[in-house]
Amino acid sequence: MDRRLSVDLLKILLAVMVVGIHANPVKPLGHDAVLLTGQGLYRLSVPTFFVINGYFLHPVTLAGGTGRYVRRLLWLWVLWTALYLPGWWGLFDSPVWGQAVQTMLIGWWHLWYLPALAMAAAMAALVRGWTLRAQLALMAVTFGLGLGLVYGSALGIVVRPAWFVADSAAMWRNGVLMGFPFLMAGWLIRQTDFGTGWSTGTVATLAGVGILGVLIETLALDRLFPRGVSHDMMLSLALACPALLLLALRFARQSRNRNLGTYANGIYFLHVAFVILCIRTTDLPRPPIYAIAVFGSVLAIWGLIRTGLARRLL
């Protein structure tokens, strides 16, 4: 199996950035620092994960393994939702039970990624026989709808239906509007060998332009549309995220084992437990909470690997 060291290292970096979204270590530096990191740079993480998953899903689907892949994701979703039950059980005490039900169905905090990835993978399998033009068209439509909801919400044109959606971000942060277009970007990179003939400098430049675009668009959303919308979907991410994968793919060195990938997955799944515990039981500022979440997750993953539980949980 193609397990490139550079891709595994990218995944670890992305997982650490996800921790930064939930426990931003630069919070003491003020609004703009949090804006450019937690609502800006760190937002590269989740869509890039979708792109990476799409790249590696392509051969799985061609081999007829999509069903097994989706079932595994749904099992992990149920398992981790149960493990995190103490964290979100209090929602059932709310007079608005719909929020608890939606949380359970959509995924609590970071767990939304699992059903979203499962849905995106299933959609990719359904369109595998389409022409490239049709696949690109569906990607553009789904991404455009998600982006339209973000900017429409920021302008006050789109209003969250409270009876249907507990969190506005769930309108676009899902498997159809966010997961599918980014996953298909990775899928099509694998299918068409897109960018393989480009120089490393060209790919690095595209990634740099995309990242700069993320920062500029983040500032624009804050200064021109200050309505507090989530920055999960931005136009610049459509360039930055695939470019990051293309850059990582420029390096052919293989990982010797799967542990780096396991650590990336583990940091993603486990860090919220440390963040919630620290926020609810201590008065620690965000920098030490961030450090505890990262290093606590790494230590827990080491234990899971040693006991053999990592294969079941991660």
Secondary structure, DSSP 8 states (H G I E B T S, - for coil): ---BHHHHHHHHHHHHHHHHHHS-TTGGG-HHHHHHHTTTGGGGHHHHHHHHHHHHHHHHHHTT-HHHHHHHHHHHHHHHHHHTHHHHGGGGGSS-HHHHHHHHHH-SGGGGHHHHHHHHHHHHHHTTTS-HHHHHHHHHHHHHHHHHHHHHHHHTSS---TTT-SSGGGGTSSIIIIIHHHHHHHHHHHHHTTTTTS-HHHHHHHHHHHHHHHHHHHHHHHHH--S----S--TTHHHHHHHHHHHHTT---B-SSSHHHHHHHHHHHHHHHHHHHHHHH----HHHHHHHHHHHHHHHHHHHHHHTTHHHH-
